[in-house]
Amino acid sequence: MASGIRDKVAILGMGCTRFGERWDAGGEDLIVEAFTQCLEDAGIDKNEIQACWFGTYYPEIGVGKSGIPLSSTLKLPFLPVTRVENKCATGTEAFRGACYAVASGAYDICFALGVEKLKDTGYGGLPAGSTEGEIDVMLGANKTAPGAFAQLASAYSAKYKIPMERIKEAMAHVSWKSHQNGAMNPRAHLRRSVTKEQILKAPMVAYPLGLFDCCGVSDGAACAIVTTPEIAKSIKTNEDLVLVKALQIACSSGEEALFTAWDGASVLTTTRAAKRAYDEAGIQDPRREISMMEVHDCFSITELVTMEDLQISPRGGAIEDILNGFFDLKGGGIPCQVDGGLKCFGHPIGASGLRMIFEVYNQLLQRWPEERLVKNPRYGLTHNLGGFPHQNVVAVTILGINS
């Protein structure tokens, strides 16, 4: 009988570069920067690593299509390296491979790294994604991410009969919160706080999404070394351990777009992955038990809807939670995007999932300056969403301190 991954894997160390327009560094430089931090944090020699998982989504403008760029850049001769990609869940997919390898007993110590050099495309947005082998139905949206996610806001407004101005007010709070948090984070891409008035008056990108409702694209890398709790205890003798409580991924089959059961006001894969993650972690009431979250806020409306898909806010009730400050760092019930999120930390696709885990890991260990800390966290949740609306993938990870 399968028992899941709960408490079978400990994070031994993590590293994360500064995200941003890293004209000073190539993909290989970012790999080295993150790995150096990670190895120092883990307190081991790199020769103790037994297998690696390497996540990068756009190899044509990055480091290449195989696992070789990781082994050659980090001088890890003859180790098994598996390159993975899974849309915006690519970093978490790399982490999942390393965790499953340790949990299975195949290896003692494994390594996962995600990297992306998106600024080298030469233009502001993401490159056009390949839909080869996918059902090419966009429900009337133009083939851009803002156009697709703008429809999520329209569907949400129609379903719950909430005026768009009210939704925009809540979206402005989402973005304002991320900018407040990102301004305190030295690794974040965007470190300037903004007012809600600036957000609401910003140029429109795809109605109702304005400029500040959209995350940018960034260069960056993040990584993790994982092992068994027993080995971790022998190395980190005087430290708390951050354990993987759950790790779930759900891919849609495209049925949301092909049948009329889906109303377009939610992301079904998030709900399915979250339910499985809560079951795996033994969480009965996520609103009371989750301490902090890093979710896939590619657009402010995405974060709003995700609060309901994760069963934190009631259906149609996320707006009230947002405007009441429930997700704020200071005084909030469950602080969300405490590092600035995709909105301000940045979104190098292959690295984003591991960046979220990096933030939760350090928050659980209470390593940040007082102004950035979540108080007494127990469980931290990360969420990635790649692809929308017709076919998408969602990853949900839950971490906790000790067993």
C-alpha positions in Angstrom: 0.0 0.0 0.0 1.4 3.4 -1.0 2.1 5.6 2.0 3.2 8.8 0.4 6.3 10.9 1.0 5.4 12.4 4.4 8.4 12.8 6.7 10.6 10.6 4.5 12.7 13.4 3.2 14.5 16.3 4.8 16.0 19.4 3.2 19.6 19.5 4.0 20.4 22.8 2.4 19.2 25.4 -0.1 20.4 28.2 -2.3 18.9 31.0 -4.4 20.4 33.7 -6.5 19.1 37.2 -6.8 16.4 37.3 -9.5 16.3 40.0 -12.0 17.8 41.3 -15.3 21.0 39.4 -14.7 23.0 40.8 -17.6 26.1 40.1 -15.4 25.6 36.3 -15.5 25.0 33.5 -17.9 22.9 30.4 -17.0 26.0 28.6 -15.9 27.0 31.5 -13.6 23.6 31.4 -12.0 23.9 27.6 -11.5 27.2 28.1 -9.7 25.9 31.0 -7.6 22.9 29.0 -6.3 24.8 25.8 -5.8 27.6 27.4 -3.8 25.1 28.8 -1.3 23.3 25.5 -1.2 26.4 23.4 -0.5 27.5 25.7 2.2 24.1 25.6 3.9 24.0 21.8 3.7 27.4 21.4 5.3 28.5 18.6 3.0 31.1 18.0 0.3 29.7 18.0 -3.2 31.2 14.5 -3.7 28.5 13.2 -1.3 25.8 14.0 -3.8 24.6 10.8 -5.5 22.1 12.0 -8.1 20.7 15.2 -9.6 17.6 16.6 -11.1 17.9 19.7 -13.4 14.9 21.9 -14.3 14.9 24.4 -17.1 12.0 25.2 -19.4 13.4 27.2 -22.4 16.7 25.4 -23.3 17.0 27.1 -26.7 17.7 30.4 -25.0 19.2 28.9 -21.8 21.7 26.2 -21.1 20.6 23.3 -23.3 18.3 20.3 -23.5 20.2 17.6 -21.5 21.4 17.1 -18.0 25.0 17.7 -19.1 25.1 21.5 -18.5 24.6 20.8 -14.8 27.2 18.1 -14.4 29.8 20.0 -16.5 29.2 23.4 -14.9 29.3 22.0 -11.3 32.1 19.5 -12.1 30.0 16.5 -11.0 31.5 13.7 -13.1 29.6 10.5 -13.9 26.6 11.3 -11.7 23.1 10.6 -13.0 21.5 13.9 -14.0 17.9 14.0 -15.2 16.7 17.1 -17.0 13.0 17.8 -16.4 10.4 20.4 -17.6 6.8 20.8 -16.6 5.8 24.3 -17.6 5.8 26.7 -14.6 6.1 23.7 -12.2 9.5 22.8 -13.6 11.5 23.7 -10.4 9.1 21.7 -8.2 9.3 18.8 -10.7 13.1 18.8 -10.2 12.6 18.8 -6.4 10.0 16.0 -6.7 12.5 13.8 -8.6 15.2 14.3 -5.9 12.7 13.7 -3.1 11.3 10.6 -4.5 14.7 9.2 -5.1 15.6 9.6 -1.5 12.3 8.4 -0.2 12.5 5.2 -2.3 15.9 4.4 -0.8 17.6 4.5 -4.1 20.0 7.3 -2.9 21.0 8.9 0.3 21.6 12.5 -0.8 20.2 14.1 -4.0 20.3 17.5 -5.5 17.7 19.5 -7.5 18.3 22.8 -9.3 16.1 25.0 -11.5 17.5 27.8 -13.7 16.2 30.2 -16.4 17.7 33.0 -18.4 14.6 34.7 -19.8 16.0 38.1 -20.3 18.2 36.8 -23.1 15.1 36.5 -25.3 15.7 40.1 -26.2 12.1 41.2 -25.5 9.9 41.8 -22.5 7.5 38.9 -22.3 7.8 35.1 -22.4 8.6 33.3 -25.6 5.7 31.7 -27.4 5.1 28.3 -25.8 4.8 25.1 -27.8 1.4 23.5 -27.9 2.5 20.5 -29.9 0.5 17.5 -28.7 -1.9 19.7 -26.7 -5.5 20.5 -27.4 -5.3 24.0 -28.9 -8.4 25.6 -27.4 -8.1 29.1 -25.9 -11.7 29.9 -25.3 -11.5 33.0 -27.4 -8.5 34.5 -25.6 -5.6 35.8 -27.7 -2.6 33.6 -27.2 -1.0 35.6 -24.5 -0.8 34.9 -20.7 -2.5 38.2 -19.8 -5.3 37.5 -22.3 -5.9 34.1 -20.9 -5.9 35.0 -17.2 -8.0 38.1 -17.8 -10.8 35.7 -18.7 -10.4 34.1 -15.2 -11.4 37.5 -13.7 -14.4 37.9 -16.1 -15.6 34.4 -15.3 -15.2 34.9 -11.6 -17.1 38.2 -11.7 -20.0 36.5 -13.7 -20.2 33.4 -11.5 -20.3 35.2 -8.1 -22.0 38.4 -9.5 -19.3 40.6 -8.0 -18.7 43.9 -9.8 -15.4 44.1 -11.6 -14.5 47.3 -9.7 -14.7 45.3 -6.4 -12.5 42.6 -7.9 -10.0 45.2 -9.1 -9.9 46.6 -5.6 -8.9 43.2 -4.2 -6.4 42.6 -7.0 -4.8 46.0 -6.2 -4.4 44.8 -2.6 -2.8 41.6 -3.8 -0.2 43.5 -5.8 0.4 46.1 -3.1 1.1 43.4 -0.6 3.6 41.7 -2.9 5.4 45.0 -3.5 5.5 45.8 0.2 7.1 42.4 0.9 9.4 42.5 -2.1 10.8 45.8 -1.1 12.3 44.1 2.0 13.9 41.2 0.1 17.4 41.7 -1.2 17.1 38.8 -3.7 13.9 40.2 -5.3 13.7 41.5 -8.8 11.4 44.4 -8.0 12.1 46.2 -4.7 10.1 49.3 -4.9 6.8 49.6 -2.9 3.9 51.2 -4.7 0.5 52.6 -3.6 -2.9 51.1 -4.4 -3.7 54.3 -6.3 -0.7 53.7 -8.6 -1.8 50.2 -9.1 -5.4 51.1 -10.0 -4.3 53.9 -12.4 -1.6 51.9 -14.2 -1.9 51.2 -17.9 -4.2 48.4 -18.9 -2.6 45.2 -20.3 -5.6 42.9 -20.8 -8.8 44.1 -19.0 -9.1 44.0 -16.0 -5.4 43.3 -15.6 -3.3 46.5 -15.4 0.5 46.7 -15.4 0.9 46.1 -11.7 -1.4 43.0 -11.9 1.2 41.1 -14.0 4.4 39.6 -12.9 7.6 40.2 -14.9 10.1 37.8 -16.3 13.5 37.3 -14.7 16.8 35.4 -14.7 17.6 33.3 -11.7 18.4 29.9 -10.2 17.4 28.1 -7.0 18.3 24.6 -5.7 18.0 22.1 -2.8 20.0 19.2 -1.4 17.7 16.6 0.2 18.4 13.5 2.2 16.7 11.2 4.8 15.8 12.6 8.2 18.3 10.2 9.8 21.2 11.4 7.7 20.1 15.0 8.2 20.1 14.6 12.0 23.6 13.3 11.9 24.8 16.4 10.0 22.6 19.1 11.5 23.0 17.9 15.0 21.9 21.2 16.7 19.3 22.4 14.2 15.7 21.8 13.4 14.9 19.8 10.3 12.6 20.9 7.5 10.7 17.9 6.3 8.7 17.3 3.2 5.1 16.7 4.4 3.5 16.4 0.9 4.3 16.8 -2.7 1.6 16.5 -5.3 1.3 17.3 -9.0 -1.9 17.3 -11.1 -2.1 17.7 -14.8 -5.4 18.5 -16.6 -6.5 16.4 -19.6 -8.0 19.4 -21.3 -11.6 18.4 -20.4 -12.2 21.8 -18.7 -12.1 23.5 -22.1 -13.9 20.8 -24.0 -17.0 20.3 -21.8 -19.5 22.7 -20.2 -19.1 21.5 -16.6 -16.2 24.0 -16.0 -17.3 27.6 -15.4 -13.9 29.1 -16.0 -13.8 30.8 -12.5 -11.4 28.3 -10.9 -8.5 26.0 -11.6 -9.6 22.5 -11.1 -6.0 21.0 -11.0 -5.2 23.3 -8.0 -8.1 21.9 -6.0 -7.2 18.3 -6.9 -3.5 18.6 -6.1 -4.3 20.5 -2.9 -6.7 17.9 -1.7 -4.2 15.1 -2.2 -1.4 17.2 -0.5 -3.6 17.8 2.5 -4.4 14.2 2.8 -0.7 13.2 2.4 0.4 15.7 5.1 -2.4 14.9 7.5 -3.9 18.4 7.4 -7.6 18.5 8.3 -8.2 22.3 8.2 -5.8 24.2 5.9 -7.2 27.6 6.9 -6.2 26.9 10.5 -3.1 24.7 10.0 -1.2 26.3 7.2 1.2 29.0 8.5 2.3 30.7 5.2 2.0 30.3 1.5 4.0 31.0 -1.7 1.5 30.7 -4.6 1.7 31.2 -8.3 0.7 34.8 -8.6 1.6 35.2 -12.3 -1.3 37.7 -12.2 -3.1 39.2 -9.2 -6.4 37.5 -10.2 -4.6 34.1 -10.1 -3.6 34.6 -6.5 -7.2 35.7 -5.6 -8.8 32.6 -7.2 -6.0 30.3 -5.8 -7.0 31.2 -2.3 -10.4 29.5 -2.9 -8.9 26.6 -5.0 -6.6 25.8 -2.0 -9.6 25.7 0.3 -8.3 28.6 2.4 -11.1 31.1 1.5 -14.7 30.0 0.9 -15.9 30.1 -2.7 -16.7 33.7 -3.6 -15.1 34.9 -0.4 -11.4 35.4 -1.2 -12.0 39.1 -1.9 -13.2 39.7 1.7 -10.2 37.8 3.1 -7.8 39.8 0.9 -9.2 43.2 1.8 -9.4 42.3 5.5 -5.6 41.6 5.4 -5.9 37.9 6.1 -2.9 37.2 3.7 -0.8 40.2 4.8 2.6 39.6 6.4 1.9 41.8 9.4 -1.2 40.7 11.3 -2.4 38.3 8.7 -3.9 34.8 9.4 -1.9 33.1 6.6 0.8 35.4 5.2 1.1 34.9 1.4 4.0 35.9 -0.9 6.1 37.0 2.0 9.2 37.2 -0.3 7.3 39.3 -2.9 6.0 36.3 -4.9 6.3 36.0 -8.7 5.1 39.5 -8.9 8.2 41.0 -7.3 10.7 38.3 -6.6 10.4 37.4 -10.3 9.6 34.4 -12.5 12.5 32.6 -14.1 10.3 29.6 -15.0 12.7 26.7 -14.2 13.6 28.2 -10.8 10.3 29.5 -9.5 9.1 26.4 -7.7 12.4 25.9 -5.9 12.5 29.7 -5.1 9.1 29.2 -3.3 10.5 26.2 -1.4 13.6 28.2 -0.5 11.5 30.9 1.2 9.3 28.5 3.1 12.5 26.6 4.2 14.1 29.7 5.6 10.9 30.9 7.2 10.4 27.6 9.0 14.0 27.9 10.3 13.3 31.5 11.3 16.5 32.8 9.5 15.3 36.1 8.1 15.4 39.6 9.7 12.6 40.3 12.1 10.7 42.5 9.7 10.4 39.6 7.2 9.5 36.7 9.5 6.3 34.8 9.8 5.7 34.2 13.5 6.0 30.6 14.7 5.3 28.8 11.4 4.3 25.2 11.5 3.5 24.3 7.9 4.4 26.2 4.7 2.7 25.6 1.3 4.0 26.3 -2.2 1.8 26.2 -5.3 2.8 26.4 -9.0 0.4 26.7 -11.9 1.6 26.3 -15.5 -0.6 26.6 -18.5 -4.1 28.1 -18.6 -6.9 27.7 -19.4 -7.2 24.7 -21.7 -4.5 22.5 -20.3 -2.5 23.1 -17.2 -0.3 21.6 -14.5 -0.3 22.4 -10.8 2.2 21.4 -8.1 1.5 21.7 -4.4 4.3 21.2 -1.8 3.9 21.3 2.0 6.9 21.6 4.3 7.0 21.4 8.1 9.5 21.4 11.0 10.6 18.0 12.3 8.2 15.0 12.4 
